[in-house]
Amino acid sequence: MKFKTIIEPFRIKTVEPIRQTTEAQRAVALAAAHYNIFLLRGEDVLIDLLTDSGTGAMSIYQWAGMMRGDETYAGARSFYAFDAAVRDITGFTHVIPTHQGRAAEHILSGAMLKSGDIVPNNRHFDTTRANFEARGASAMDIPIAEGHHPQALHPFKGNMDLAALERVLTENPGRVPLVMITVTNNSGGGQPVSMANIRGASAIARQHGVPFFLDACRFAENAWFIHTREAGYEDRTPIEIAREMFSLADGCTMSAKKDGMANIGGFLAMNDDALAQRCRNTLILTEGFPTYGGLAGYDLEAIAVGLYEALDPDYLRYRIRFVEYMAEKMTSAGIPMVRPAGGHALYLDAKAWLPHIPPSEYPGWALSLVLYLEGGIRACEIGSVMFGQQPDGSERPADLELVRLAFPRRVYTQSHMDYVCEVLLHVNSIAPRIRGVRIVEQPPALRHFTAKFEPLVRGVFA
Ligand SMILES: *Cc1c(COP(=O)(O)O)cnc(C)c1O
């Protein structure tokens, strides 16, 4: 290409103002939220990088689709548009709409798993793990060795350890009803999985007669990484690559809040007729009739259009470059983060960045508070607050103390990101002064959403 500046491949037709706040206002908001960024009001946040899930901006074509939405209870035109799009891209014969990805996981696990089963995955997303474990199955993560190390470089760091997969299947005959691969590997940092790895896992699962599913939430971002990093795919388009990925699987679960470019929705898709029948029976009980499954007709239209937009090469080039750009700026400033950059998010390494704060004082949590206080940026701790609480009430530090900056799709511009970089550089300059936090009150599980905190040293905190 002649010019190297990668621009947002869209222009803005509707704007949503964001509100500037002063540091003093943010200090008040933070205290009112008991030093928990989940308890802040969205309006008090300037740049919200809490998640890329359901936070994207829809296109004029998606909004036009919403106007076409057919709200017929059974057999709506919008269902057939959705069904045709999913079948065109995935090739699966049965398409079952759900209100989110986790509903697809819930239905699939009900139809396939029983107590004592094992499901291997490169890395389970937390809702996937929780749904499998709720059936009494064990959710086994078998990433490649590099996947365990935040600083290890690998072009496909999301890959599954295929030797471990072979071993699990050989050693547990009859106990593995399902093999899954998550693309991209969200819990492992949004790292991609290669086509070779998907093909390998598929072949091993098939040899053992076990169905192989993709957790396809970021299938388009994964296809782009394959296009740019895997030999033999330079000349293949993202949609061709996506079709090949799906052709290696027997089905998939999907959250349309990610690469469906929609604000809500998901689906379950598969080839097995009998399994699809069982899933639809549950769908009717828990979600809705098989032609809407918990969604409005207009949601189905938005997803039908969004799935193709997620595969647009101009969009994907910009999307992946956007994250890389941030990563380059921060790496050159010496800010420690998980490398290489993933597809949808950056993960700051708070343990390396704030070595003076022990895990018992939650360095990642403290960092997320400082990002908000200093710059109005909301990011999410993935560390000892999220994972340190044990079922018996005891406390065990997490392996990593990360803070995730997740990027909503088509929402923020380059200047927003330059601002985020500037705030991070400033935070870097005051890092030695940042102090930890303590928990004042917490629920028995999933405490990060609602726990109340206190800075350990008032005033010195940032
Ligand atoms: C978001 C996500 C899910 C769950 O989807 P929801 O729509 O949030 O229920 C499952 N797997 C992965 C990899 C995800 O990122």
The ligand as a Gaussian input file, in Angstrom:
#p B3LYP/6-31G(d) Opt

LIG

0 1
 C      -18.346000     -13.055000      25.495000
 C      -17.911000     -14.449000      25.336000
 C      -18.769000     -15.517000      25.610000
 C      -20.158000     -15.333000      26.190000
 O      -20.976000     -14.543000      25.420000
 P      -22.120000     -13.575000      26.044000
 O      -22.807000     -13.030000      24.863000
 O      -21.409000     -12.549000      26.864000
 O      -22.998000     -14.438000      26.883000
 C      -18.299000     -16.800000      25.384000
 N      -17.052000     -17.015000      24.932000
 C      -16.196000     -16.010000      24.667000
 C      -14.826000     -16.319000      24.151000
 C      -16.588000     -14.696000      24.861000
 O      -15.725000     -13.714000      24.617000

